[in-house]
């Protein structure tokens, strides 16, 4: 199947490549029997995640898919809770465009596109923001965010939209506001340290986290600083970062130190603070406490996961932990109805019960381009829940659809290049941004 062919149509996938047999329908079908033998972790010193023995995956019921016209910021809405988004049962590529500079040895793509008011906006590896018509892919404008006095090679941040403006966090220690129709820069605000994640905007306030672990609350109208909050200093961190979550008058900010703080949006008063540093650190990489995945606020609960190996559910009002699991990851949690879906640091896609954290099912994804030699590490991004499919994409240049009800592989599709940022969905269209700077729309 080529990239130009219909997307995610059902195909046979070998158990060697994806650990699943072929299936015959998008929405269900007869489950293949489990493979014989014991489940063994592919990484030394790590334990493969297992479903809880008393959980029955066949009991999973999700809310009906609902259309969403926009995806205005990182994680969708400001609270990062998108639930179950509707799209066509058979997605095919309708257009693809070059956004500018792609990933290289000195530059990375770190931010997913956003969609608002019939346009899709994307920031490339050189910190240029470009707008396209979401329906046709026609390029509308490009604005360079690099200040005249800066050199090339800085790591780009990300973008968000509200009320006709694009708000960009940049590696040049600035937050920049642009007119979404023309691309004209409205204001720039220096925040003292690079911003390597997308800001979150809600109710006329822009929330951006700088590399020195400081949250800046700015006025969306003119960029004036309203207040700041600082987390603990951290010298070691992952590339990129998470965006704050905002809901019910509270902003929940993740820091590279592993701290998660809840603050009042109007004045920055701290309501509570927690640490997602795991006590089960097994190697130098796992010791990085960085919260790189967006926290999610959903119906009075905060869901968050740290790289060092801890996933939590926290009461938004009191800060009390409802449950915790020894699960680490750097991809954002997806909440839908009574269930949550996550990609673990071991590249396992898992479904958990929202209220208890008990594991419903686990699907291991390929870890190596060359499994026998254990060469060519594969990193997965997502998940995205679209019309009864969990979509994940990978650094090996493929995207895979998985059943949210069982973890069964439904299909796959070649991407134009490796994919390092999660796909998004808006207006019945799924968008992928590949590392070679190709933006592809499927509808």
NORHU-V931538 format. One record per pair of residues at least 24 apart in sequence whose C-alpha atoms are under 8 Angstrom apart, sorted by the first residue. I is the first residue (numbers start at 1). GAP is how many residues later the second one is. D is the distance in Angstrom with one decimal. If there is no record, write none. Layout:
I&GAP&D + I&GAP&D
//
This chain:
1&412&7.4 + 1&413&7.8 + 2&411&7.8 + 2&412&6.8 + 3&410&6.8 + 3&411&5.4 + 3&412&6.3 + 3&413&7.1 + 4&88&7.7 + 4&89&6.4 + 5&87&6.8 + 5&88&7.4 + 6&84&7.1 + 6&85&6.3 + 6&86&4.5 + 6&87&7.0 + 7&83&6.7 + 7&84&5.1 + 7&85&4.8 + 7&86&7.0 + 7&405&7.7 + 7&406&6.1 + 7&435&7.5 + 8&82&7.1 + 8&83&6.9 + 8&392&7.5 + 8&393&6.9 + 8&402&7.6 + 8&403&5.1 + 8&404&5.2 + 8&405&5.8 + 9&81&6.7 + 9&402&6.2 + 9&403&7.7 + 10&400&6.3 + 10&401&5.1 + 10&402&7.9 + 11&399&7.8 + 11&400&5.8 + 11&401&7.6 + 12&399&7.7 + 13&398&7.5 + 17&349&6.7 + 18&347&6.4 + 18&348&6.1 + 18&391&7.7 + 19&345&7.6 + 19&346&7.7 + 20&388&7.0 + 20&389&6.1 + 21&388&7.8 + 22&387&7.9 + 22&388&7.7 + 23&386&7.8 + 23&387&6.4 + 25&385&7.6 + 26&63&7.6 + 26&362&7.9 + 26&363&7.8 + 26&384&6.3 + 27&361&6.6 + 27&376&7.6 + 28&375&7.6 + 31&377&7.6 + 43&303&7.8 + 45&237&6.6 + 46&236&7.8 + 48&298&7.7 + 49&299&7.7 + 49&313&6.9 + 50&309&7.2 + 50&311&7.5 + 50&312&6.6 + 51&307&7.7 + 51&308&4.7 + 51&309&5.3 + 51&310&5.1 + 51&311&6.3 + 52&306&6.1 + 52&307&5.3 + 52&308&6.5 + 55&303&7.5 + 55&304&7.2 + 55&305&5.7 + 56&304&6.5 + 57&303&5.2 + 57&304&6.3 + 57&348&6.5 + 57&349&6.1 + 58&347&6.7 + 58&348&7.0 + 60&279&7.8 + 60&345&5.8 + 61&276&8.0 + 61&277&7.9 + 61&344&7.6 + 62&274&6.6 + 62&275&5.7 + 62&276&7.3 + 62&277&7.8 + 63&273&7.1 + 63&274&5.9 + 65&321&7.3 + 65&322&5.5 + 65&323&7.7 + 67&359&7.7 + 67&360&6.9 + 67&361&6.8 + 68&357&8.0 + 68&358&5.5 + 68&359&5.8 + 68&360&7.5 + 69&47&7.5 + 69&357&5.1 + 69&358&4.3 + 69&359&7.6 + 70&44&7.8 + 70&45&5.1 + 70&46&4.9 + 70&47&7.3 + 70&48&8.0 + 70&356&5.0 + 70&357&6.5 + 71&43&5.3 + 71&44&4.7 + 71&45&6.4 + 71&353&7.3 + 71&354&6.9 + 71&355&5.8 + 72&42&5.2 + 72&43&5.3 + 72&44&5.5 + 72&88&5.9 + 72&89&5.2 + 72&90&7.3 + 73&41&5.6 + 73&42&7.8 + 73&86&6.6 + 73&87&4.3 + 73&88&6.1 + 73&125&7.7 + 73&126&8.0 + 73&127&6.8 + 73&128&7.9 + 74&37&7.7 + 74&38&6.9 + 74&39&8.0 + 74&40&7.1 + 74&84&7.9 + 74&85&7.4 + 74&86&6.8 + 74&124&6.3 + 74&125&7.9 + 74&126&7.4 + 74&169&6.8 + 75&219&7.0 + 75&257&7.8 + 76&38&7.9 + 76&348&7.9 + 78&122&6.2 + 78&123&6.7 + 78&124&6.5 + 78&166&8.0 + 78&167&5.6 + 78&168&5.3 + 78&169&7.1 + 79&166&4.7 + 79&167&5.0 + 79&168&5.6 + 79&217&5.8 + 79&218&5.1 + 79&219&7.2 + 80&165&6.4 + 80&214&7.3 + 80&215&7.2 + 80&216&5.1 + 80&217&6.7 + 81&215&6.0 + 81&216&6.5 + 81&217&6.1 + 81&253&7.0 + 81&254&6.1 + 81&255&7.8 + 82&252&7.5 + 82&253&7.1 + 82&254&7.4 + 83&251&7.2 + 83&252&5.5 + 83&253&4.0 + 83&254&6.7 + 83&302&7.4 + 84&252&5.9 + 84&301&5.7 + 84&302&6.1 + 84&303&6.8 + 84&304&7.9 + 85&300&6.4 + 85&301&4.9 + 85&302&6.2 + 85&340&7.5 + 86&300&5.6 + 86&301&5.0 + 86&342&6.4 + 87&299&6.1 + 87&300&5.8 + 87&338&8.0 + 87&340&7.9 + 87&341&4.4 + 87&342&6.5 + 87&343&7.8 + 87&356&7.5 + 88&299&7.4 + 88&340&6.5 + 88&355&6.7 + 89&298&7.1 + 90&353&7.9 + 91&351&5.5 + 91&352&4.9 + 92&350&5.0 + 92&351&5.6 + 93&347&7.0 + 93&348&5.7 + 93&349&4.2 + 93&350&6.4 + 94&42&8.0 + 94&346&7.9 + 94&347&5.8 + 94&348&5.6 + 94&349&6.3 + 95&41&6.9 + 95&42&6.2 + 95&345&6.0 + 95&346&5.5 + 95&347&7.4 + 96&41&6.9 + 96&342&6.5 + 96&343&5.4 + 96&344&4.2 + 96&345&6.1 + 97&40&6.7 + 97&341&5.6 + 97&342&5.3 + 97&343&6.6 + 98&339&5.6 + 98&340&4.7 + 98&341&6.2 + 99&24&7.9 + 99&25&6.5 + 99&31&6.8 + 99&338&5.4 + 99&339&6.3 + 99&340&6.6 + 100&24&6.1 + 100&25&8.0 + 100&28&7.7 + 100&337&6.1 + 101&24&5.3 + 101&25&5.9 + 101&335&7.7 + 101&336&6.0 + 102&333&5.4 + 102&334&4.7 + 102&335&4.3 + 103&332&5.2 + 103&333&6.2 + 103&334&7.3 + 106&47&6.0 + 107&46&6.0 + 107&47&7.1 + 107&48&6.2 + 108&47&6.6 + 108&48&7.5 + 108&327&7.9 + 109&47&7.2 + 109&311&7.0 + 109&312&7.2 + 109&326&6.6 + 110&46&6.8 + 110&47&6.6 + 110&48&7.2 + 110&86&7.9 + 110&87&7.5 + 110&130&6.0 + 110&310&7.3 + 110&311&6.3 + 111&46&6.7 + 111&47&5.1 + 111&48&7.6 + 111&86&7.2 + 111&87&6.9 + 111&310&6.2 + 112&46&7.6 + 112&309&5.5 + 112&310&6.2 + 112&311&6.8 + 112&312&7.3 + 112&321&7.0 + 113&46&7.9 + 113&311&7.3 + 113&318&7.9 + 113&320&7.4 + 114&45&7.4 + 114&46&6.9 + 114&47&7.7 + 114&310&7.7 + 115&311&6.7 + 116&45&7.1 + 122&37&7.6 + 123&33&7.6 + 123&35&6.7 + 123&36&7.3 + 124&32&7.4 + 124&313&7.1 + 125&30&7.0 + 125&31&5.9 + 126&26&7.2 + 126&27&7.0 + 126&28&7.4 + 126&29&7.6 + 126&30&6.6 + 127&28&7.7 + 127&29&5.1 + 127&30&7.6 + 127&43&7.1 + 131&52&8.0 + 141&41&6.8 + 141&42&6.3 + 142&41&6.7 + 143&40&5.9 + 143&41&7.3 + 145&25&7.7 + 145&31&7.8 + 146&26&7.3 + 147&25&7.7 + 155&41&6.8 + 156&40&6.1 + 157&38&5.8 + 157&39&4.0 + 157&40&4.6 + 157&41&5.7 + 157&83&7.5 + 158&38&7.0 + 158&39&5.2 + 158&40&3.6 + 158&41&6.8 + 159&39&5.0 + 159&40&6.3 + 160&38&6.6 + 160&39&6.2 + 160&40&6.3 + 160&41&6.7 + 161&40&7.1 + 162&39&6.7 + 162&40&7.4 + 162&42&7.9 + 167&32&7.1 + 167&34&8.0 + 167&39&7.8 + 168&30&6.7 + 168&31&6.8 + 169&26&5.2 + 169&27&6.8 + 169&28&6.6 + 169&29&5.7 + 169&30&6.0 + 169&39&6.9 + 170&24&6.3 + 170&25&5.1 + 170&26&6.3 + 170&27&7.9 + 171&24&5.2 + 171&25&5.8 + 173&37&7.4 + 175&33&7.7 + 175&48&8.0 + 177&43&7.8 + 177&46&7.9 + 187&35&6.5 + 187&36&6.6 + 188&35&6.9 + 189&34&5.9 + 189&35&7.6 + 191&25&7.4 + 196&44&5.4 + 196&45&6.0 + 197&43&5.9 + 197&44&4.8 + 197&45&5.9 + 197&46&6.1 + 198&44&7.4 + 198&45&5.7 + 199&44&5.9 + 199&45&7.3 + 200&43&6.2 + 200&44&6.0 + 200&45&7.1 + 200&46&7.6 + 202&44&7.0 + 207&37&7.0 + 208&35&7.4 + 208&36&7.6 + 209&34&7.4 + 209&35&7.8 + 209&44&8.0 + 209&46&8.0 + 213&42&5.9 + 213&43&6.8 + 213&44&7.9 + 215&38&7.4 + 226&41&7.6 + 227&40&6.5 + 227&41&6.3 + 228&40&6.8 + 229&39&6.7 + 231&24&6.5 + 231&26&7.4 + 231&28&7.0 + 232&25&6.1 + 232&27&7.7 + 233&24&6.7 + 236&52&6.9 + 237&51&6.3 + 237&52&7.9 + 237&53&5.9 + 238&50&7.8 + 238&52&6.8 + 238&54&7.4 + 240&52&7.0 + 241&50&7.4 + 241&51&4.7 + 241&52&7.2 + 242&49&6.8 + 242&50&4.7 + 242&51&5.2 + 242&52&4.8 + 242&53&7.7 + 243&50&7.9 + 243&51&5.5 + 243&52&7.7 + 244&50&6.7 + 244&51&6.9 + 245&49&7.2 + 245&50&6.1 + 245&51&6.2 + 245&52&6.5 + 246&51&7.3 + 247&50&6.8 + 252&43&7.3 + 253&42&7.8 + 254&37&5.9 + 254&38&7.8 + 254&40&7.6 + 254&41&7.2 + 255&35&6.6 + 255&36&6.0 + 256&33&6.6 + 256&34&3.9 + 256&35&5.6 + 256&36&7.3 + 257&32&5.7 + 257&33&5.5 + 257&34&7.5 + 258&31&4.6 + 258&32&5.0 + 258&33&5.4 + 258&48&6.6 + 259&32&7.7 + 262&54&7.7 + 262&57&8.0 + 271&46&7.8 + 271&47&7.7 + 271&48&7.7 + 272&46&7.3 + 272&47&5.6 + 273&46&7.2 + 274&45&7.6 + 276&29&7.4 + 276&30&5.9 + 276&32&7.8 + 276&34&5.9 + 276&35&7.5 + 276&36&7.9 + 277&29&7.2 + 277&31&6.1 + 277&32&7.4 + 277&33&6.8 + 278&30&5.6 + 278&31&5.4 + 278&32&5.5 + 278&48&7.5 + 280&29&7.2 + 280&46&8.0 + 281&27&6.7 + 281&28&7.6 + 291&39&7.0 + 292&38&5.1 + 292&39&7.1 + 293&36&7.5 + 293&37&4.9 + 293&38&4.8 + 293&39&4.3 + 293&40&7.4 + 294&37&7.6 + 294&38&5.1 + 294&39&7.4 + 295&37&7.0 + 295&38&7.4 + 296&37&7.1 + 296&38&8.0 + 296&39&7.8 + 298&37&7.6 + 303&30&7.3 + 304&28&7.9 + 304&29&7.1 + 305&24&6.2 + 305&25&7.3 + 305&27&7.6 + 305&28&7.5 + 306&24&6.6 + 307&38&7.1 + 313&44&8.0 + 322&33&8.0 + 322&34&7.7 + 323&33&6.4 + 323&34&6.5 + 324&33&7.1 + 325&32&6.9 + 331&50&6.4 + 331&51&6.3 + 331&52&7.9 + 332&50&7.1 + 332&51&7.7 + 333&50&7.7 + 334&49&6.8 + 334&50&7.3 + 334&51&7.6 + 341&42&7.2 + 342&40&7.9 + 342&41&6.7 + 343&37&7.7 + 343&38&7.6 + 343&39&7.1 + 343&40&7.0 + 347&32&7.0 + 347&33&6.5 + 349&58&7.7 + 350&57&7.6 + 351&53&7.4 + 361&45&6.5 + 361&46&6.4 + 362&45&6.5 + 363&44&5.5 + 363&45&7.5 + 369&27&7.1 + 379&41&7.8 + 380&40&7.6 + 381&38&7.7 + 381&39&6.6 + 381&40&6.1 + 381&41&5.0 + 381&42&7.9 + 382&39&7.8 + 382&40&4.8 + 382&41&6.7 + 383&39&7.3 + 384&38&7.8 + 384&39&6.9 + 384&40&7.0 + 384&41&8.0 + 386&39&7.8 + 391&32&8.0 + 392&30&7.4 + 392&31&7.6 + 393&26&6.2 + 393&27&8.0 + 393&29&7.1 + 393&30&7.5 + 394&24&6.3 + 394&25&5.3 + 394&26&6.8 + 395&24&5.0 + 395&25&6.1
//
